[in-house]
Amino acid sequence: MNLNALAQDLNRVLSSQHSSILEMLSSLGKAVYFPSQGILGQSAEAKNTTINATIGTALEDDGSPLVLPCIEKKLNLPKTSFLYSPSFGDPGLREAWKKQILQKNPSLQGKVTSLPVVTAALTHALSCAGYLFLDPEDEVIIPDLYWDNYELLFCEGFGARIKTYNTFKDGGFDTGALESAVMNGKTGKKVILLNFPNNPTGYTVTEKEAGQITELLVKAAEAGNKLVVVLDDAYFGLVFEKGIFTESLFARLADAHENLLAVKLDGPTKEDYVWGFRVGFMTFGIKGATPEVLKALENKAAGAVRGSISNAPSISQKILLEAYTCAEYASEKKQKYETLKKRYDTILSIFESHPEYRESFTPMPFNSGYFMCVKPKGIEAEALRKVLLEKYNTGVIVLSGLVRLAFSAVPTEKLPQLFENIHQAVQASR
């Protein structure tokens, strides 16, 4: 493949300063670059000219963005919010989000990581990760209870294959199964995806399990494997029990080994309850990374953004940046957390006061996030879903043979009826 000169320059940086990363990149990842010398680069050079006929925006005669008043009056934002955002993302928002990552993950203090690159929320960040690291027939190691969109993203999107391992053992995360999945097979590049809080189960690893996962991944890296560990942190921060690991595994893995590249994918979608804003972030960390290496990874990530959607929504980024400087932000966020925590506690109370429900279903381990799962007894999950829909006016999701319940979307007072409906539907179907 004849690579663009800009891609070659980025690859030379990686090859000379951290060659293991170059081995982790896919063919597309090696080929991608940020087009700093094309339209964007030429526009940047002309930014302060008296007459600027470069970028494809429309301006009023006074130089302000040409905006429809009927749209402008709907937003309490400056007109500059209507302009394109850089493919890397709004510079102020990138800095603000990195500051938040450090605040939320105290173990990261003093560790060198990249500046986050803005994506169009988590799904796009996952797609960018596939772009950078997955070739056809590459395996993505994922627990067997996983979000079904991973198949569309990685298998249909990049021709990769999903390799699963057992998720739970003895009421906790099966770290032994993960170790076997990573260590078995030939030594080489391996892509591992970890999603905590997990969708669909709503499980986050304990502090002990987080340590075990870190140890086994370092062991695999020491054995010569080149590990790309993708951390889907979509529901980060929503932990409802003590003893659960409250930081991202990124904090443990960002400088764990020279053969382990940690890729943190996160965003405000669930953390800040802005599902329609479509803003996410992609951050890199690896032991021994220089500023030049991290900048090369940022350039490749921004190239993937530029080559797919051009840039993430500017208005969403501006609103978020203003929110993060708002005095009420922290207290309002805590209030919303307490709403979800109350529902979690209510579910535990329901299970305690209704032992008969164990005759109809088994709750899977859960302690965080938006979801929990139950395993029905004596009836297939899909059959139960249809019965609930048709006879009990109740909608649920079926994934991996389990019934997923989004308690995040169910008013607290309706939770008792939800589980009573499930119990009655199972009993009536026997």
C-alpha positions as CSV (number, residue, x, y, z in Angstrom):
1,M,0.0,0.0,0.0
2,N,1.3,3.4,-1.0
3,L,0.9,5.6,2.2
4,N,0.4,9.3,2.2
5,A,3.5,11.2,3.2
6,L,1.7,12.5,6.4
7,A,0.8,8.9,7.4
8,Q,4.4,7.9,6.8
9,D,5.6,10.7,9.1
10,L,3.3,9.6,11.9
11,N,4.4,6.0,11.5
12,R,8.0,7.0,11.6
13,V,7.4,8.8,14.9
14,L,5.8,5.6,16.3
15,S,8.4,3.3,14.8
16,S,11.3,5.3,16.2
17,Q,9.9,6.2,19.6
18,H,7.4,3.3,20.5
19,S,7.5,0.6,17.9
20,S,5.1,-1.7,19.7
21,I,2.2,0.7,18.9
22,L,2.9,0.5,15.2
23,E,2.5,-3.3,15.4
24,M,-0.9,-2.8,17.1
25,L,-2.3,-0.6,14.3
26,S,-4.5,-2.1,11.5
27,S,-3.7,-1.5,7.9
28,L,-6.2,1.4,8.0
29,G,-4.6,2.6,11.2
30,K,-1.2,2.7,9.6
31,A,-2.7,4.5,6.6
32,V,-4.7,7.1,8.4
33,Y,-3.5,10.7,9.1
34,F,-4.9,14.1,9.8
35,P,-4.9,16.1,6.6
36,S,-3.0,19.1,8.0
37,Q,-1.8,20.1,4.6
38,G,-5.1,20.0,2.8
39,I,-8.1,22.2,3.0
40,L,-7.9,22.4,6.8
41,G,-4.2,23.3,6.8
42,Q,-4.5,25.9,4.2
43,S,-7.6,27.4,5.9
44,A,-5.6,27.6,9.2
45,E,-2.8,29.4,7.4
46,A,-5.3,32.0,6.1
47,K,-7.2,32.4,9.4
48,N,-6.1,36.0,10.0
49,T,-6.1,37.3,6.4
50,T,-8.1,40.3,5.4
51,I,-9.9,38.4,2.7
52,N,-10.4,34.7,3.5
53,A,-12.0,32.6,0.8
54,T,-10.9,29.2,2.2
55,I,-13.3,27.3,4.5
56,G,-16.7,26.2,3.4
57,T,-18.9,28.3,5.7
58,A,-21.1,31.2,4.9
59,L,-20.7,34.6,6.6
60,E,-22.6,37.8,6.9
61,D,-21.1,40.9,5.5
62,D,-19.9,41.8,9.0
63,G,-18.0,38.5,9.2
64,S,-20.3,36.8,11.7
65,P,-21.8,33.4,10.8
66,L,-24.8,33.5,8.4
67,V,-27.5,32.0,10.6
68,L,-31.3,31.8,10.2
69,P,-32.9,33.9,13.0
70,C,-35.6,31.3,13.5
71,I,-32.9,28.8,14.6
72,E,-30.6,31.3,16.4
73,K,-33.4,32.4,18.7
74,K,-33.8,28.9,19.9
75,L,-30.3,28.8,21.4
76,N,-28.8,31.0,24.1
77,L,-25.3,30.6,22.6
78,P,-23.0,32.8,20.6
79,K,-23.2,32.6,16.8
80,T,-19.8,30.9,16.7
81,S,-21.5,27.8,18.0
82,F,-22.9,27.4,14.5
83,L,-19.4,27.0,13.0
84,Y,-17.5,23.8,12.4
85,S,-15.7,22.3,15.3
86,P,-12.1,21.0,14.7
87,S,-11.9,17.3,13.9
88,F,-9.9,16.9,17.1
89,G,-12.8,18.6,19.0
90,D,-13.2,21.9,20.7
91,P,-9.9,22.7,22.3
92,G,-11.5,24.0,25.5
93,L,-13.7,21.0,25.8
94,R,-10.8,18.6,25.3
95,E,-8.9,20.3,28.1
96,A,-11.9,20.3,30.4
97,W,-12.6,16.6,29.8
98,K,-9.0,15.6,30.5
99,K,-9.2,17.6,33.7
100,Q,-12.4,15.7,34.6
101,I,-10.7,12.3,33.8
102,L,-8.0,13.2,36.3
103,Q,-10.4,14.3,38.9
104,K,-12.5,11.1,38.6
105,N,-9.5,8.8,38.4
106,P,-7.0,10.0,41.1
107,S,-4.7,7.1,40.3
108,L,-3.9,8.8,37.0
109,Q,-2.2,11.7,38.6
110,G,1.3,12.0,37.4
111,K,0.8,9.6,34.5
112,V,1.2,10.7,30.9
113,T,-1.8,10.3,28.6
114,S,-3.0,11.9,25.4
115,L,-5.4,14.8,25.2
116,P,-8.9,13.4,24.4
117,V,-10.1,13.5,20.8
118,V,-13.8,14.3,20.4
119,T,-16.0,11.7,18.6
120,A,-19.7,11.6,17.9
121,A,-20.4,9.8,21.2
122,L,-19.3,6.3,22.2
123,T,-20.5,4.4,19.2
124,H,-18.4,6.5,16.9
125,A,-15.5,6.2,19.3
126,L,-15.8,2.4,19.1
127,S,-15.9,2.7,15.3
128,C,-12.7,4.8,15.4
129,A,-11.1,2.2,17.6
130,G,-12.0,-0.5,15.0
131,Y,-10.6,1.7,12.3
132,L,-7.3,2.1,14.0
133,F,-6.8,-1.4,15.4
134,L,-8.8,-4.0,13.6
135,D,-8.0,-5.9,10.4
136,P,-10.3,-8.5,8.8
137,E,-10.2,-11.7,10.8
138,D,-8.7,-10.1,13.9
139,E,-10.3,-11.2,17.1
140,V,-11.9,-8.9,19.7
141,I,-11.9,-10.6,23.1
142,I,-15.2,-9.7,24.9
143,P,-17.2,-11.3,27.7
144,D,-20.1,-13.5,26.6
145,L,-22.6,-11.0,28.0
146,Y,-22.1,-8.0,25.7
147,W,-23.8,-5.1,23.9
148,D,-25.0,-6.5,20.6
149,N,-23.9,-3.4,18.7
150,Y,-20.3,-4.6,19.0
151,E,-21.1,-7.2,16.3
152,L,-22.3,-4.5,13.9
153,L,-19.4,-2.3,14.7
154,F,-16.5,-4.8,14.6
155,C,-17.7,-7.8,12.6
156,E,-19.8,-6.2,9.9
157,G,-17.9,-2.9,10.0
158,F,-14.3,-4.2,9.9
159,G,-14.5,-7.9,9.3
160,A,-13.2,-8.8,12.7
161,R,-14.4,-11.7,14.8
162,I,-15.7,-11.7,18.4
163,K,-14.1,-14.2,20.8
164,T,-16.0,-14.6,24.0
165,Y,-15.3,-15.9,27.5
166,N,-17.5,-16.6,30.5
167,T,-18.5,-13.4,32.3
168,F,-19.5,-14.5,35.8
169,K,-18.2,-17.1,38.2
170,D,-19.4,-17.5,41.9
171,G,-21.3,-14.2,41.8
172,G,-18.4,-12.1,40.4
173,F,-16.4,-11.4,37.3
174,D,-14.6,-14.5,35.9
175,T,-11.0,-13.2,35.7
176,G,-9.7,-16.7,35.1
177,A,-11.8,-17.0,31.9
178,L,-10.5,-13.6,30.7
179,E,-6.9,-14.8,31.4
180,S,-7.4,-18.0,29.4
181,A,-9.0,-16.0,26.5
182,V,-6.0,-13.6,26.4
183,M,-3.2,-16.2,26.9
184,N,-4.5,-19.0,24.7
185,G,-3.4,-19.0,21.1
186,K,-0.4,-17.5,19.3
187,T,1.5,-14.7,20.8
188,G,0.9,-11.4,18.9
189,K,-1.5,-8.5,18.7
190,K,-4.6,-9.0,20.7
191,V,-7.6,-6.6,21.1
192,I,-9.5,-6.8,24.4
193,L,-12.6,-4.8,25.1
194,L,-13.7,-4.2,28.7
195,N,-17.0,-2.5,29.4
196,F,-17.7,-1.5,33.0
197,P,-20.4,-0.8,34.1
198,N,-21.3,-3.6,31.8
199,N,-24.1,-3.4,29.3
200,P,-26.3,-5.5,29.6
201,T,-25.6,-6.7,33.2
202,G,-24.9,-3.5,35.1
203,Y,-21.9,-5.1,36.7
204,T,-18.6,-3.3,37.6
205,V,-15.6,-5.2,38.9
206,T,-14.6,-5.1,42.5
207,E,-11.4,-3.5,43.6
208,K,-9.9,-7.0,44.0
209,E,-11.0,-8.0,40.5
210,A,-9.6,-4.7,39.0
211,G,-6.3,-5.7,40.4
212,Q,-6.5,-9.2,39.1
213,I,-7.4,-7.9,35.6
214,T,-4.5,-5.6,35.6
215,E,-2.1,-8.3,36.7
216,L,-3.2,-10.8,34.1
217,L,-3.0,-8.2,31.3
218,V,0.5,-7.2,32.3
219,K,1.4,-10.9,32.4
220,A,0.2,-11.2,28.8
221,A,2.1,-8.2,27.8
222,E,5.3,-9.5,29.4
223,A,4.8,-12.7,27.4
224,G,5.3,-10.6,24.2
225,N,1.7,-10.0,23.3
226,K,0.9,-6.6,21.9
227,L,-2.3,-5.7,23.7
228,V,-4.9,-3.1,22.7
229,V,-7.2,-2.8,25.6
230,V,-10.3,-0.8,24.7
231,L,-12.2,0.5,27.7
232,D,-15.9,1.2,26.9
233,D,-16.6,3.5,29.9
234,A,-20.1,4.7,28.7
235,Y,-21.7,4.4,32.1
236,F,-18.7,5.5,34.1
237,G,-19.3,6.9,37.6
238,L,-22.7,5.1,38.2
239,V,-21.5,2.7,40.9
240,F,-24.0,2.0,43.7
241,E,-22.1,-0.4,46.1
242,K,-19.1,-0.1,48.4
243,G,-16.1,-2.1,47.5
244,I,-16.7,-1.7,43.8
245,F,-13.8,-0.2,41.7
246,T,-14.9,3.4,41.2
247,E,-12.1,4.4,38.8
248,S,-11.7,3.4,35.1
249,L,-9.4,0.5,34.5
250,F,-7.6,3.1,32.3
251,A,-6.1,4.5,35.5
252,R,-4.4,1.1,36.1
253,L,-3.5,0.3,32.5
254,A,-2.4,3.7,31.1
255,D,1.2,3.0,32.1
256,A,1.1,-0.7,33.0
257,H,3.5,-2.0,30.2
258,E,5.2,-1.0,27.0
259,N,3.2,-3.7,25.1
260,L,-0.2,-2.5,26.4
261,L,-2.0,0.4,24.8
262,A,-5.0,1.5,26.9
263,V,-7.7,3.2,24.8
264,K,-10.4,5.0,27.0
265,L,-13.7,5.7,25.3
266,D,-16.1,7.7,27.3
267,G,-18.3,10.8,27.2
268,P,-21.2,12.8,28.7
269,T,-24.0,10.7,27.0
270,K,-24.8,8.8,30.2
271,E,-22.5,10.5,32.7
272,D,-24.2,13.9,32.1
273,Y,-27.5,12.6,30.8
274,V,-27.3,14.2,27.3
275,W,-28.1,11.2,25.1
276,G,-28.9,13.3,22.0
277,F,-25.8,15.5,22.1
278,R,-23.6,12.8,20.5
279,V,-20.3,13.8,22.0
280,G,-17.7,11.2,23.1
281,F,-14.0,11.1,23.7
282,M,-11.0,8.9,22.8
283,T,-7.9,9.0,25.1
284,F,-4.7,7.0,24.8
285,G,-2.2,5.8,27.4
286,I,0.8,3.5,27.3
287,K,4.0,3.1,29.3
288,G,7.0,5.0,27.8
289,A,4.9,7.2,25.5
290,T,6.5,10.5,24.6
291,P,4.5,13.6,23.8
292,E,5.3,13.0,20.1
293,V,3.9,9.5,20.3
294,L,0.7,10.6,21.9
295,K,0.3,13.4,19.4
296,A,0.7,10.9,16.6
297,L,-2.1,8.8,18.1
298,E,-4.3,11.9,18.4
299,N,-3.6,12.7,14.8
300,K,-4.6,9.3,13.6
301,A,-7.8,9.4,15.8
302,A,-8.6,12.8,14.4
303,G,-8.0,11.5,10.9
304,A,-10.5,8.7,11.5
305,V,-13.0,11.3,12.7
306,R,-12.3,13.5,9.7
307,G,-12.6,10.6,7.3
308,S,-16.0,9.5,8.7
309,I,-18.0,12.4,10.0
310,S,-15.6,15.4,9.6
311,N,-16.2,16.6,13.1
312,A,-18.5,16.1,16.1
313,P,-21.4,18.6,16.7
314,S,-20.2,22.0,17.6
315,I,-23.3,23.2,19.5
316,S,-23.2,20.2,21.8
317,Q,-19.6,20.8,22.6
318,K,-20.2,24.5,23.4
319,I,-23.1,23.7,25.7
320,L,-21.1,21.1,27.5
321,L,-18.2,23.4,27.9
322,E,-20.4,26.0,29.5
323,A,-22.0,23.4,31.7
324,Y,-18.7,22.3,33.1
325,T,-18.0,25.8,34.3
326,C,-21.4,26.1,35.9
327,A,-21.5,26.4,39.7
328,E,-24.5,24.0,39.9
329,Y,-23.0,21.3,37.7
330,A,-21.7,19.0,40.5
331,S,-24.7,19.3,42.8
332,E,-27.2,18.7,39.9
333,K,-25.2,15.7,38.7
334,K,-25.3,14.2,42.2
335,Q,-29.1,14.7,42.4
336,K,-29.5,12.7,39.2
337,Y,-27.2,10.0,40.5
338,E,-29.3,9.7,43.6
339,T,-32.4,9.1,41.4
340,L,-30.7,6.1,39.9
341,K,-29.3,4.9,43.2
342,K,-32.8,5.0,44.7
343,R,-34.1,2.7,42.0
344,Y,-31.2,0.3,42.5
345,D,-31.9,0.2,46.3
346,T,-35.6,-0.3,45.6
347,I,-34.8,-3.3,43.4
348,L,-32.7,-4.9,46.2
349,S,-35.5,-4.3,48.6
350,I,-38.0,-5.9,46.2
351,F,-35.9,-9.0,46.0
352,E,-35.5,-9.2,49.7
353,S,-39.2,-8.9,50.4
354,H,-40.2,-11.3,47.6
355,P,-38.2,-14.5,47.9
356,E,-40.8,-16.3,45.8
357,Y,-39.5,-14.4,42.7
358,R,-36.5,-16.8,42.8
359,E,-38.9,-19.5,41.6
360,S,-39.4,-17.5,38.4
361,F,-36.0,-16.0,37.7
362,T,-32.4,-15.6,38.9
363,P,-31.0,-12.0,39.1
364,M,-27.5,-11.8,37.5
365,P,-24.8,-9.9,39.5
366,F,-25.3,-6.1,39.2
367,N,-24.1,-3.1,41.2
368,S,-23.9,-0.1,38.8
369,G,-25.0,1.5,35.6
370,Y,-28.4,1.6,33.9
371,F,-29.3,-2.1,33.7
372,M,-29.7,-5.4,35.4
373,C,-30.5,-8.8,33.9
374,V,-32.6,-11.8,35.1
375,K,-32.4,-15.4,33.8
376,P,-35.9,-16.8,33.6
377,K,-36.6,-20.3,34.8
378,G,-38.7,-22.7,32.8
379,I,-39.2,-20.4,29.8
380,E,-36.9,-19.0,27.1
381,A,-36.1,-15.4,27.5
382,E,-37.5,-14.4,24.1
383,A,-40.8,-16.2,24.8
384,L,-41.0,-14.4,28.1
385,R,-40.3,-11.1,26.4
386,K,-43.3,-11.6,24.0
387,V,-45.6,-12.7,26.9
388,L,-44.7,-9.6,28.8
389,L,-45.3,-7.4,25.8
390,E,-48.6,-8.9,24.8
391,K,-50.2,-9.8,28.1
392,Y,-48.6,-7.5,30.7
393,N,-48.0,-4.3,28.7
394,T,-44.4,-4.5,29.7
395,G,-41.4,-4.0,27.4
396,V,-37.9,-5.6,28.1
397,I,-34.9,-6.5,26.0
398,V,-33.4,-10.0,25.4
399,L,-29.7,-10.3,25.0
400,S,-27.5,-13.4,25.3
401,G,-30.4,-15.5,26.6
402,L,-31.1,-13.0,29.4
403,V,-33.8,-10.5,30.0
404,R,-32.3,-7.0,30.3
405,L,-34.2,-4.5,32.4
406,A,-33.3,-0.8,32.1
407,F,-34.3,0.4,35.6
408,S,-32.9,3.7,34.6
409,A,-36.0,4.3,32.5
410,V,-38.6,2.9,34.9
411,P,-40.1,5.3,37.5
412,T,-39.3,4.1,41.1
413,E,-43.0,3.5,41.9
414,K,-43.4,1.2,38.9
415,L,-40.5,-1.1,39.8
416,P,-42.5,-3.4,42.1
417,Q,-45.0,-4.0,39.3
418,L,-42.3,-4.7,36.8
419,F,-40.9,-7.6,38.8
420,E,-44.4,-8.8,39.7
421,N,-45.3,-8.9,36.0
422,I,-42.2,-10.9,35.2
423,H,-43.0,-13.3,38.1
424,Q,-46.6,-13.7,37.0
425,A,-45.7,-14.1,33.3
426,V,-43.2,-16.9,34.1
427,Q,-45.7,-18.7,36.4
428,A,-48.5,-18.4,33.9
429,S,-46.3,-19.8,31.1
430,R,-45.5,-23.1,32.9
